[in-house]
Amino acid sequence: MTSPTATASVSVRPAETADEERRRSWFAETKRVEFAPLGLPEPTLAGLCDQQYDARVAGYSHQFPAAEHLVIELDGEPVGALIVDGLHEVHEAGTVVVVDIVIAEQHRHRGIGRRVLAEIVDTADRRGADVELTVAHGNPARRLYDRLGFRAIATTELHERLRRPPARKDTT
């Protein structure tokens, strides 16, 4: 059986100011799951998600000032967000960093993230660049990263830093 997403068009476009609330809500979907065990009242939970989003935006802007902020679309409908550094602007280190990727909850597990990441990996391979990303322990996306060839290079109490070296081309 073919997934409905298999024949759908997945694309990315630059994020616009009009996308901000949507991007904030996708982030909150993820954080609400993480914070659910705390049993916080809704207003407190909403405020915490907003604070976390604002801190994330400020931190990423400081750490990755040249990163591209993109919206992932499925057949023209916004379904996720991507922040990637070094994909089109070559860095001295020659590494592409997937700073953040989120797919709206109702569109997860349909291959959208895989298709976006595969395109990033293909672009990096053509340039001979590594691809790096960070994933929280227990994040189900870790299985996808393994399938794409990412391997742990550093571990903290909360996250793993993963790297995928460029694919070796057979030159014989």
Backbone as numpy.savetxt, mean C-alpha at the origin, in Angstrom:
# Nx Ny Nz CAx CAy CAz Cx Cy Cz
-13.60 -20.72 -12.13 -14.45 -19.54 -12.13 -13.56 -18.30 -12.13
-13.89 -17.32 -12.92 -13.12 -16.10 -13.03 -13.66 -15.05 -12.07
-12.75 -14.43 -11.34 -13.13 -13.34 -10.44 -13.64 -12.17 -11.28
-14.67 -11.44 -10.79 -15.14 -10.29 -11.55 -14.04 -9.26 -11.74
-13.07 -9.24 -10.85 -11.97 -8.29 -10.94 -10.99 -8.68 -12.03
-10.94 -9.95 -12.41 -9.96 -10.42 -13.40 -10.12 -9.70 -14.73
-11.33 -9.35 -15.10 -11.55 -8.68 -16.37 -11.76 -7.17 -16.22
-11.77 -6.70 -14.98 -11.96 -5.28 -14.72 -10.65 -4.53 -14.92
-10.76 -3.26 -15.18 -9.60 -2.40 -15.36 -9.16 -1.84 -14.01
-7.93 -2.14 -13.63 -7.35 -1.58 -12.42 -6.32 -0.55 -12.85
-6.45 0.67 -12.32 -5.52 1.74 -12.69 -5.24 2.60 -11.47
-4.25 3.46 -11.60 -3.96 4.44 -10.55 -3.92 5.82 -11.18
-4.24 6.80 -10.36 -4.18 8.20 -10.80 -3.71 9.02 -9.61
-3.18 10.21 -9.87 -2.77 11.07 -8.76 -3.95 11.40 -7.85
-3.69 11.37 -6.55 -4.72 11.75 -5.59 -4.98 13.25 -5.70
-6.22 13.62 -5.47 -6.64 15.02 -5.51 -7.21 15.40 -4.15
-7.33 16.68 -3.93 -7.90 17.17 -2.67 -9.28 16.55 -2.42
-10.06 16.36 -3.47 -11.39 15.78 -3.33 -11.36 14.33 -2.84
-10.21 13.68 -2.91 -10.09 12.28 -2.46 -9.77 12.16 -0.98
-9.48 13.26 -0.31 -8.97 13.21 1.06 -9.90 12.49 2.03
-11.18 12.80 2.02 -12.10 12.15 2.96 -12.22 10.66 2.68
-12.20 10.29 1.42 -12.27 8.88 1.04 -11.02 8.15 1.55
-9.85 8.75 1.34 -8.60 8.14 1.81 -8.60 8.02 3.34
-9.13 9.02 4.01 -9.22 8.99 5.48 -10.14 7.84 5.92
-11.25 7.66 5.21 -12.19 6.60 5.61 -11.60 5.20 5.36
-10.84 5.03 4.27 -10.19 3.72 4.03 -9.20 3.41 5.13
-8.45 4.43 5.56 -7.51 4.25 6.67 -8.27 3.87 7.93
-9.37 4.56 8.21 -10.15 4.30 9.42 -10.72 2.88 9.42
-11.11 2.35 8.25 -11.60 0.97 8.19 -10.57 0.01 8.76
-9.33 0.20 8.38 -8.25 -0.67 8.83 -8.00 -0.48 10.32
-7.92 0.76 10.75 -7.62 1.04 12.16 -8.74 0.60 13.09
-9.99 0.71 12.64 -11.11 0.28 13.48 -10.98 -1.20 13.83
-10.53 -2.01 12.90 -10.33 -3.44 13.16 -9.24 -3.62 14.21
-8.15 -2.87 14.07 -7.04 -2.97 15.02 -7.46 -2.52 16.42
-8.28 -1.46 16.50 -8.67 -0.89 17.78 -9.90 -1.54 18.39
-10.59 -2.40 17.66 -11.83 -3.02 18.15 -11.67 -3.68 19.52
-10.57 -4.42 19.75 -10.44 -5.06 21.07 -10.41 -4.09 22.25
-10.17 -2.81 21.99 -10.13 -1.83 23.07 -11.52 -1.47 23.58
-12.56 -1.75 22.78 -13.93 -1.48 23.19 -14.23 0.00 23.43
-13.63 0.86 22.64 -13.81 2.31 22.81 -15.18 2.76 22.31
-15.75 3.77 22.96 -17.01 4.33 22.43 -16.76 4.95 21.05
-17.78 4.98 20.20 -17.65 5.44 18.83 -16.99 6.81 18.69
-17.40 7.83 19.45 -16.75 9.14 19.27 -15.24 9.10 19.59
-14.87 8.34 20.58 -13.45 8.20 20.93 -12.71 7.47 19.84
-13.30 6.41 19.32 -12.69 5.63 18.25 -12.52 6.48 16.99
-13.54 7.24 16.64 -13.45 8.12 15.46 -12.35 9.16 15.64
-12.27 9.74 16.81 -11.23 10.73 17.09 -9.83 10.12 17.03
-9.70 8.92 17.56 -8.40 8.23 17.54 -7.99 7.92 16.09
-8.93 7.46 15.28 -8.62 7.18 13.86 -8.20 8.45 13.14
-8.89 9.55 13.41 -8.52 10.83 12.79 -7.12 11.26 13.22
-6.82 11.14 14.50 -5.49 11.51 14.99 -4.42 10.63 14.34
-4.68 9.34 14.24 -3.73 8.41 13.63 -3.51 8.75 12.16
-4.58 9.07 11.46 -4.46 9.42 10.04 -3.62 10.69 9.87
-3.94 11.71 10.66 -3.19 12.97 10.56 -1.71 12.76 10.87
-1.41 11.96 11.89 -0.02 11.67 12.24 0.67 10.90 11.12
-0.04 9.97 10.51 0.52 9.19 9.41 0.85 10.08 8.23
-0.08 10.96 7.87 0.14 11.87 6.74 1.36 12.75 7.01
1.44 13.31 8.21 2.58 14.17 8.55 3.89 13.38 8.53
3.88 12.19 9.10 5.09 11.38 9.15 5.56 10.96 7.77
4.64 10.50 6.94 5.02 10.09 5.59 5.51 11.28 4.77
4.88 12.44 4.94 5.31 13.63 4.20 6.73 14.03 4.58
7.05 13.86 5.85 8.41 14.18 6.32 9.42 13.15 5.84
9.08 11.88 5.97 10.02 10.80 5.63 10.15 10.58 4.12
9.07 10.81 3.38 9.06 10.57 1.94 8.50 11.79 1.21
9.21 12.92 1.23 8.65 14.15 0.66 8.37 14.09 -0.84
9.04 13.22 -1.57 8.84 13.14 -3.02 7.88 12.01 -3.42
7.28 11.34 -2.44 6.42 10.20 -2.75 5.19 10.63 -3.56
4.75 9.71 -4.41 3.53 9.92 -5.18 2.34 9.43 -4.36
1.31 10.26 -4.27 0.07 9.89 -3.58 -0.94 9.60 -4.68
-1.39 8.35 -4.73 -2.23 7.87 -5.82 -3.53 7.28 -5.31
-4.52 7.26 -6.18 -5.80 6.60 -5.91 -5.89 5.41 -6.85
-6.23 4.27 -6.29 -6.42 3.05 -7.07 -7.87 2.99 -7.51
-8.08 2.74 -8.80 -9.43 2.68 -9.34 -9.71 1.31 -9.97
-10.93 0.88 -9.82 -11.43 -0.33 -10.46 -12.52 0.11 -11.41
-12.27 -0.04 -12.71 -13.21 0.43 -13.73 -13.63 1.88 -13.48
-12.66 2.71 -13.10 -12.89 4.13 -12.90 -13.44 4.52 -11.53
-13.75 3.53 -10.69 -14.28 3.80 -9.35 -13.13 3.76 -8.34
-12.96 4.80 -7.52 -11.92 4.78 -6.50 -12.17 3.67 -5.49
-11.16 2.81 -5.30 -11.30 1.68 -4.38 -10.12 1.54 -3.43
-9.13 2.42 -3.54 -7.98 2.30 -2.66 -7.00 3.44 -2.85
-5.99 3.43 -2.02 -4.97 4.47 -2.06 -3.58 3.84 -2.01
-2.63 4.52 -2.61 -1.26 4.05 -2.70 -0.33 5.23 -2.52
0.68 5.06 -1.70 1.76 6.03 -1.60 3.03 5.26 -1.96
3.74 5.73 -2.98 4.93 5.04 -3.45 6.03 6.06 -3.70
7.23 5.72 -3.28 8.37 6.61 -3.41 9.42 5.96 -4.31
9.88 6.71 -5.29 10.96 6.23 -6.15 10.53 5.44 -7.36
9.24 5.35 -7.62 8.79 4.56 -8.77 9.13 5.25 -10.08
8.91 6.55 -10.16 9.19 7.28 -11.39 10.38 8.22 -11.23
10.65 8.61 -10.01 11.78 9.48 -9.71 12.88 8.59 -9.14
13.93 8.35 -9.91 14.98 7.42 -9.49 15.78 8.03 -8.34
15.93 7.24 -7.29 16.70 7.66 -6.12 18.11 7.10 -6.19
19.01 7.73 -5.45 20.39 7.24 -5.41 20.44 5.78 -4.98
19.62 5.43 -4.00 19.63 4.06 -3.49 19.05 3.07 -4.50
18.33 3.56 -5.50 17.77 2.67 -6.50 16.67 1.78 -5.96
15.99 2.21 -4.92 14.95 1.41 -4.29 13.60 2.09 -4.44
12.59 1.31 -4.79 11.20 1.78 -4.81 10.61 1.39 -3.46
9.97 2.34 -2.79 9.37 2.08 -1.49 7.86 2.20 -1.61
7.16 1.11 -1.32 5.71 1.16 -1.20 5.45 1.63 0.23
5.18 2.91 0.36 5.02 3.54 1.67 3.74 3.06 2.32
2.66 3.00 1.54 1.37 2.59 2.08 0.47 2.16 0.94
-0.32 1.14 1.19 -1.34 0.72 0.24 -2.55 0.25 1.05
-3.73 0.70 0.64 -4.96 0.29 1.30 -6.03 0.13 0.23
-6.79 -0.94 0.37 -7.94 -1.20 -0.50 -9.19 -1.12 0.36
-10.22 -0.46 -0.13 -11.48 -0.36 0.61 -11.97 -1.76 0.98
-12.51 -1.88 2.17 -12.89 -3.18 2.71 -13.75 -4.01 1.76
-14.74 -3.40 1.11 -15.63 -4.16 0.24 -14.96 -4.62 -1.05
-13.74 -4.16 -1.32 -13.02 -4.54 -2.53 -11.79 -5.41 -2.26
-11.59 -5.77 -1.00 -10.43 -6.60 -0.66 -10.64 -8.04 -1.11
-9.53 -8.75 -1.25 -9.53 -10.18 -1.61 -10.07 -10.42 -3.01
-9.87 -9.45 -3.89 -10.33 -9.58 -5.27 -9.17 -9.44 -6.26
-7.93 -9.34 -5.75 -6.77 -9.26 -6.62 -6.35 -7.86 -7.02
-7.01 -6.85 -6.48 -6.70 -5.47 -6.86 -5.31 -5.09 -6.37
-5.03 -5.32 -5.10 -3.71 -5.02 -4.55 -2.61 -5.79 -5.25
-2.88 -7.06 -5.56 -1.90 -7.88 -6.27 -1.57 -7.28 -7.62
-2.59 -6.83 -8.34 -2.34 -6.25 -9.66 -1.55 -4.95 -9.57
-1.86 -4.12 -8.60 -1.12 -2.86 -8.43 0.32 -3.15 -8.05
0.52 -4.04 -7.08 1.89 -4.36 -6.65 2.68 -5.06 -7.75
2.03 -5.90 -8.53 2.73 -6.56 -9.64 3.24 -5.54 -10.65
2.46 -4.50 -10.90 2.90 -3.44 -11.81 4.09 -2.68 -11.24
4.06 -2.41 -9.94 5.20 -1.75 -9.29 6.44 -2.62 -9.39
6.29 -3.90 -9.10 7.41 -4.84 -9.18 7.96 -4.91 -10.61
7.08 -4.97 -11.59 7.53 -5.02 -13.00 8.32 -3.77 -13.37
7.82 -2.61 -12.94 8.52 -1.35 -13.22 9.89 -1.35 -12.55
9.95 -1.78 -11.30 11.22 -1.82 -10.58 12.18 -2.82 -11.24
11.66 -3.97 -11.66 12.49 -4.97 -12.34 13.13 -4.39 -13.60
12.35 -3.66 -14.37 12.90 -3.06 -15.60 14.03 -2.08 -15.29
13.95 -1.43 -14.15 15.00 -0.49 -13.73 16.12 -1.16 -12.96
15.93 -2.43 -12.59 16.93 -3.10 -11.77 16.90 -2.64 -10.32
15.73 -2.21 -9.85 15.59 -1.66 -8.50 14.95 -2.65 -7.54
15.35 -2.58 -6.28 14.67 -3.31 -5.21 13.33 -2.63 -4.95
12.41 -3.39 -4.35 11.15 -2.83 -3.85 11.09 -3.17 -2.37
10.78 -2.16 -1.56 10.66 -2.37 -0.12 9.29 -1.92 0.37
8.84 -2.54 1.46 7.62 -2.13 2.13 7.66 -2.61 3.56
6.76 -2.09 4.37 6.64 -2.50 5.76 5.23 -3.04 5.97
5.14 -4.13 6.73 3.85 -4.75 6.99 3.74 -5.07 8.48
2.55 -4.85 9.02 2.30 -5.17 10.42 2.25 -6.68 10.60
2.76 -7.16 11.71 2.65 -8.58 12.03 1.17 -8.97 12.02
0.87 -10.11 11.42 -0.50 -10.60 11.38 -1.33 -10.06 10.23
-0.79 -9.14 9.45 -1.54 -8.60 8.31 -1.68 -9.70 7.26
-2.90 -10.03 6.84 -3.08 -11.09 5.85 -2.40 -10.81 4.51
-2.09 -9.55 4.22 -1.41 -9.21 2.96 0.00 -9.80 2.92
0.51 -10.22 4.06 1.86 -10.80 4.11 1.98 -11.99 3.15
0.94 -12.76 3.01 0.97 -13.92 2.09 1.16 -13.46 0.65
0.51 -12.37 0.27 0.68 -11.80 -1.07 2.12 -11.37 -1.26
2.69 -10.69 -0.29 4.06 -10.21 -0.40 5.03 -11.39 -0.56
4.77 -12.47 0.16 5.61 -13.68 0.00 5.52 -14.20 -1.43
4.31 -14.28 -1.98 4.13 -14.78 -3.35 4.83 -13.90 -4.38
4.91 -12.60 -4.09 5.57 -11.67 -5.01 7.09 -11.65 -4.84
7.61 -12.43 -3.89 9.06 -12.54 -3.72 9.67 -11.64 -2.67
8.86 -11.01 -1.83 9.39 -10.17 -0.75 9.88 -11.06 0.38
10.98 -10.65 1.02 11.54 -11.38 2.15 11.87 -10.38 3.26
11.74 -10.83 4.50 12.01 -9.96 5.65 13.48 -9.57 5.71
13.71 -8.28 5.95 15.08 -7.80 6.13 15.26 -7.18 7.51
14.16 -6.87 8.19 14.22 -6.32 9.55 12.88 -6.55 10.22
12.91 -6.75 11.53 11.69 -7.00 12.29 11.71 -6.17 13.56
10.56 -5.57 13.85 10.37 -4.88 15.12 9.24 -5.59 15.86
8.88 -5.07 17.00 7.80 -5.67 17.77 6.47 -5.62 17.01
6.28 -4.60 16.17 5.00 -4.41 15.49 5.01 -4.71 13.99
6.18 -4.58 13.34 6.24 -4.65 11.88 7.41 -5.47 11.38
7.31 -5.80 10.09 8.43 -6.38 9.36 8.74 -5.47 8.18
10.01 -5.27 7.93 10.46 -4.55 6.73 10.79 -5.62 5.72
10.20 -5.54 4.52 10.38 -6.54 3.48 11.07 -5.92 2.28
11.84 -6.74 1.59 12.50 -6.29 0.36 12.36 -7.38 -0.69
12.21 -6.92 -1.92 12.20 -7.81 -3.08 13.26 -7.29 -4.04
14.31 -8.10 -4.26 15.33 -7.67 -5.23 14.76 -7.78 -6.64
15.37 -7.07 -7.58 14.87 -7.16 -8.96 15.04 -8.58 -9.49
14.10 -8.99 -10.33 14.20 -10.31 -10.96 15.42 -10.36 -11.84
16.08 -11.46 -11.83 17.25 -11.64 -12.68 16.79 -12.03 -14.07
17.24 -11.31 -15.05 16.89 -11.63 -16.43 17.94 -12.59 -16.98
17.50 -13.59 -17.71 18.41 -14.54 -18.36 19.01 -13.86 -19.60
20.31 -13.66 -19.57 20.97 -12.95 -20.67 21.68 -13.89 -21.63
21.47 -15.19 -21.49 22.13 -16.14 -22.40 21.30 -16.41 -23.62
